[in-house]
């Protein structure tokens, strides 16, 4: 790993950016890595594989906080999550193994295409909701029910297209292992757009899953020396603080604004990495 001068000022900046990343990651269920990795790579000049290694540490931290802090307003579907985790973890292991075999510009283009595609999917469903207002309806084997703040009542949802959800989880896990950004960047929009899962449930379920997915590839990054302990510690501190803010905002934000924020952030990240690849 190339030498990198880690000063107190750099550590403080990483904590601050980690706080922002943790806030957005917990708010949207995609993990802080999608915001932190571009900063570490583009702003601080870390190699992409090193930025990804640190990003994976923050994904694990975000997921741990979500798992330990339950809330009826963050209704994770654990049955669905455990099923999808099988495919997601397998993808994370594959991504962690093959990341060193891909040139950096290929990773940049992959990152940009993925984020741009997901932004388009999110925007196309900005005003669509996957809920059934009749709380006596049967949610099915992988559906569920929860109290929705916007409608002020208990709502029901049904999960459909499980093969698609499994395929997306496999690809999302691979992206997580390759880029260090957490598989939630694919899983949350896909579950919401194609599988009938409300955004809040998709985000909460993904937030629990992404930590296990990251664990599948994190040891590989660490063994290669791609995790800078001091930077990882600073980033995790920031993410742990930011996650608390993310929960507070998520409990109060409307689903439409969460989707819009997710799309805007993804589009900005996509433009950044398209410019780096060219």
C-alpha positions as CSV (number, residue, x, y, z in Angstrom):
1,X,0.0,0.0,0.0
2,X,1.4,3.5,-0.9
3,X,2.5,5.7,2.0
4,X,-0.2,8.1,3.1
5,X,0.4,10.9,5.6
6,X,-2.3,10.7,8.2
7,X,-2.3,13.9,10.3
8,X,-4.7,14.9,13.1
9,X,-6.3,17.3,10.6
10,X,-6.9,14.5,8.1
11,X,-8.4,12.3,10.8
12,X,-10.8,15.1,11.9
13,X,-11.9,15.6,8.3
14,X,-12.5,11.9,7.9
15,X,-14.6,11.8,11.1
16,X,-16.7,14.8,9.8
17,X,-17.2,13.2,6.4
18,X,-17.9,9.9,8.1
19,X,-20.7,11.6,10.2
20,X,-22.3,12.9,7.0
21,X,-21.9,9.5,5.3
22,X,-23.4,7.7,8.3
23,X,-26.4,10.1,8.4
24,X,-27.2,9.5,4.7
25,X,-26.3,5.8,4.9
26,X,-28.7,5.1,7.8
27,X,-31.4,7.4,6.4
28,X,-31.4,5.6,3.0
29,X,-30.3,2.1,4.1
30,X,-27.4,2.0,1.6
31,X,-24.5,2.2,4.0
32,X,-22.0,5.0,4.4
33,X,-19.5,3.5,2.0
34,X,-21.2,4.9,-1.1
35,X,-20.5,8.4,0.1
36,X,-17.2,7.9,1.9
37,X,-15.4,5.9,-0.8
38,X,-15.6,8.7,-3.4
39,X,-14.3,11.2,-0.8
40,X,-11.4,9.0,0.3
41,X,-10.4,8.3,-3.3
42,X,-11.2,11.6,-5.1
43,X,-10.5,14.1,-2.3
44,X,-7.8,12.5,-0.3
45,X,-6.2,10.6,-3.1
46,X,-6.2,7.1,-1.6
47,X,-6.0,4.2,-4.1
48,X,-9.5,2.9,-4.9
49,X,-8.9,-0.5,-3.2
50,X,-7.8,1.2,0.0
51,X,-10.8,3.6,0.0
52,X,-13.0,0.5,-0.6
53,X,-11.4,-1.3,2.4
54,X,-12.1,1.6,4.7
55,X,-15.6,1.9,3.2
56,X,-16.4,-1.7,4.1
57,X,-15.5,-1.0,7.7
58,X,-18.1,1.8,7.8
59,X,-20.7,-0.4,6.2
60,X,-20.2,-2.9,9.0
61,X,-20.5,-0.1,11.6
62,X,-23.7,1.3,10.1
63,X,-25.3,-2.2,9.9
64,X,-24.3,-2.9,13.5
65,X,-26.0,0.2,14.8
66,X,-29.2,-0.5,12.8
67,X,-29.3,-4.1,14.1
68,X,-28.9,-3.0,17.7
69,X,-31.4,-0.1,17.5
70,X,-34.8,-1.5,16.6
71,X,-37.8,0.6,16.0
72,X,-41.3,0.0,14.8
73,X,-40.7,2.9,12.4
74,X,-37.7,1.1,10.9
75,X,-39.5,-2.2,10.2
76,X,-36.8,-4.6,8.9
77,X,-38.2,-7.8,7.3
78,X,-35.8,-10.3,8.9
79,X,-37.3,-13.3,7.2
80,X,-36.8,-11.8,3.8
81,X,-33.4,-10.5,4.8
82,X,-32.1,-13.9,5.9
83,X,-33.2,-15.4,2.6
84,X,-31.5,-12.7,0.5
85,X,-28.4,-12.7,2.7
86,X,-27.4,-16.1,1.3
87,X,-27.0,-14.6,-2.2
88,X,-25.6,-11.3,-1.0
89,X,-22.9,-12.9,1.1
90,X,-21.8,-15.1,-1.8
91,X,-21.6,-12.1,-4.0
92,X,-19.6,-10.2,-1.4
93,X,-17.0,-13.0,-1.2
94,X,-16.6,-13.1,-5.0
95,X,-16.3,-9.3,-5.2
96,X,-13.6,-9.2,-2.5
97,X,-11.6,-11.9,-4.3
98,X,-11.7,-10.4,-7.8
99,X,-11.4,-6.7,-7.0
100,X,-7.6,-6.7,-7.4
101,X,-7.9,-8.2,-10.9
102,X,-9.8,-5.3,-12.3
103,X,-8.1,-2.0,-13.5
104,X,-9.2,1.1,-11.6
105,X,-10.8,2.8,-14.6
106,X,-13.1,-0.3,-15.0
107,X,-14.1,0.0,-11.3
108,X,-14.8,3.7,-11.8
109,X,-17.0,3.1,-14.8
110,X,-18.8,0.2,-13.0
111,X,-19.5,2.5,-10.0
112,X,-20.8,5.3,-12.3
113,X,-23.0,3.0,-14.3
114,X,-24.5,1.3,-11.3
115,X,-25.3,4.6,-9.5
116,X,-26.7,6.3,-12.6
117,X,-29.0,3.3,-13.4
118,X,-30.3,3.1,-9.8
119,X,-31.0,6.9,-9.8
120,X,-33.1,6.5,-12.9
121,X,-35.1,3.6,-11.4
122,X,-35.7,5.6,-8.2
123,X,-36.9,8.7,-10.1
124,X,-39.3,6.6,-12.3
125,X,-41.1,5.5,-9.1
126,X,-41.0,8.7,-7.1
127,X,-44.7,8.8,-6.3
128,X,-45.5,5.1,-6.2
129,X,-46.0,3.3,-2.9
130,X,-46.1,-0.4,-2.2
131,X,-48.6,-0.5,0.6
132,X,-52.1,-2.0,1.2
133,X,-54.2,0.2,3.5
134,X,-56.4,-2.7,4.5
135,X,-54.6,-4.1,7.5
136,X,-56.6,-7.3,7.4
137,X,-55.0,-8.3,4.1
138,X,-52.7,-11.3,4.1
139,X,-49.1,-10.2,3.6
140,X,-47.9,-13.7,2.4
141,X,-44.8,-15.6,3.4
142,X,-42.3,-12.8,2.9
143,X,-44.5,-9.7,3.3
144,X,-45.3,-7.9,6.5
145,X,-47.1,-5.1,8.2
146,X,-46.0,-2.0,10.1
147,X,-47.3,1.3,11.3
148,X,-46.8,4.0,8.7
149,X,-46.4,7.5,9.9
150,X,-47.6,9.1,6.7
151,X,-51.0,7.4,6.6
152,X,-51.2,7.2,10.5
153,X,-52.2,3.5,10.4
154,X,-50.9,0.0,10.1
155,X,-50.3,-1.0,6.5
156,X,-49.6,-4.3,4.8
157,X,-47.2,-5.1,1.9
158,X,-46.6,-8.3,-0.1
159,X,-43.1,-9.2,-1.4
160,X,-43.2,-10.5,-5.0
161,X,-40.6,-11.5,-7.6
162,X,-38.3,-13.3,-5.2
163,X,-36.0,-14.7,-8.0
164,X,-35.3,-11.1,-9.0
165,X,-34.6,-10.1,-5.4
166,X,-32.1,-13.0,-5.1
167,X,-30.4,-12.1,-8.3
168,X,-30.1,-8.4,-7.3
169,X,-28.8,-9.5,-3.9
170,X,-26.1,-11.6,-5.6
171,X,-25.1,-8.7,-7.8
172,X,-25.3,-6.2,-4.9
173,X,-23.1,-8.3,-2.8
174,X,-20.5,-8.5,-5.6
175,X,-20.7,-4.7,-6.0
176,X,-20.2,-4.4,-2.3
177,X,-17.1,-6.6,-2.4
178,X,-15.7,-4.8,-5.5
179,X,-16.3,-1.2,-4.5
180,X,-16.7,-1.2,-0.7
181,X,-20.0,0.6,-0.8
182,X,-22.5,-1.9,0.6
183,X,-25.0,-3.9,-1.4
184,X,-27.9,-1.7,-0.3
185,X,-27.2,0.7,-3.1
186,X,-28.8,-2.0,-5.4
187,X,-31.0,-3.8,-3.0
188,X,-33.0,-0.9,-1.6
189,X,-34.2,0.5,-5.0
190,X,-34.7,-3.0,-6.5
191,X,-36.8,-4.2,-3.6
192,X,-38.9,-1.1,-3.8
193,X,-39.2,-0.9,-7.6
194,X,-39.6,-4.5,-8.6
195,X,-40.5,-6.6,-5.5
196,X,-43.3,-4.7,-3.8
197,X,-41.4,-3.7,-0.7
198,X,-42.0,-0.2,0.7
199,X,-39.0,2.1,0.8
200,X,-38.8,2.2,4.6
201,X,-38.9,-1.6,4.9
202,X,-36.4,-2.0,2.1
203,X,-34.0,0.4,3.7
204,X,-34.3,-1.1,7.2
205,X,-33.9,-4.7,5.8
206,X,-30.9,-3.7,3.7
207,X,-29.3,-1.9,6.6
208,X,-29.3,-5.1,8.6
209,X,-28.0,-7.2,5.7
210,X,-25.2,-5.0,4.4
211,X,-23.0,-5.6,7.5
212,X,-23.0,-9.4,7.0
213,X,-22.3,-8.9,3.3
214,X,-19.4,-6.6,4.1
215,X,-18.0,-9.1,6.6
216,X,-17.7,-11.7,3.8
217,X,-15.2,-9.5,1.9
218,X,-13.6,-7.3,4.6
219,X,-11.1,-9.9,5.9
220,X,-9.8,-10.3,2.3
221,X,-9.2,-6.5,2.1
222,X,-7.5,-6.5,5.5
223,X,-5.2,-9.4,4.7
224,X,-4.1,-7.6,1.6
225,X,-3.3,-4.4,3.6
226,X,-6.1,-2.4,2.0
227,X,-7.5,-1.3,5.4
228,X,-5.7,1.7,7.0
229,X,-6.5,1.2,10.7
230,X,-6.3,4.9,11.7
231,X,-8.5,6.1,8.9
232,X,-10.9,3.2,9.4
233,X,-11.2,4.0,13.1
234,X,-11.8,7.7,12.3
235,X,-14.4,6.9,9.6
236,X,-16.2,4.4,11.9
237,X,-16.4,7.0,14.7
238,X,-18.0,9.5,12.3
239,X,-20.4,6.9,10.9
240,X,-21.6,5.8,14.4
241,X,-22.4,9.4,15.3
242,X,-24.0,10.1,11.9
243,X,-26.2,7.0,12.0
244,X,-28.0,8.4,15.0
245,X,-28.9,11.5,13.1
246,X,-30.0,9.4,10.1
247,X,-32.4,7.5,12.3
248,X,-33.9,10.8,13.6
249,X,-34.4,12.1,10.1
250,X,-35.7,8.8,8.7
251,X,-38.5,8.7,11.4
252,X,-39.7,12.1,10.2
253,X,-39.1,12.3,6.5
254,X,-41.7,11.5,3.8
255,X,-41.0,8.5,1.5
256,X,-41.1,10.7,-1.6
257,X,-38.3,13.0,-0.2
258,X,-36.2,10.0,0.8
259,X,-36.5,8.7,-2.8
260,X,-35.6,12.1,-4.2
261,X,-32.6,12.4,-1.9
262,X,-31.4,8.9,-2.8
263,X,-31.6,9.7,-6.6
264,X,-29.8,13.0,-6.3
265,X,-26.9,11.5,-4.3
266,X,-26.6,8.6,-6.7
267,X,-26.5,10.9,-9.7
268,X,-23.8,13.1,-8.1
269,X,-21.7,10.1,-7.3
270,X,-22.2,8.8,-10.9
271,X,-21.0,12.0,-12.5
272,X,-18.0,12.1,-10.2
273,X,-16.8,8.7,-11.3
274,X,-17.6,9.1,-14.9
275,X,-15.3,12.1,-14.9
276,X,-12.6,10.1,-13.2
277,X,-12.8,7.3,-15.7
278,X,-12.5,9.5,-18.8
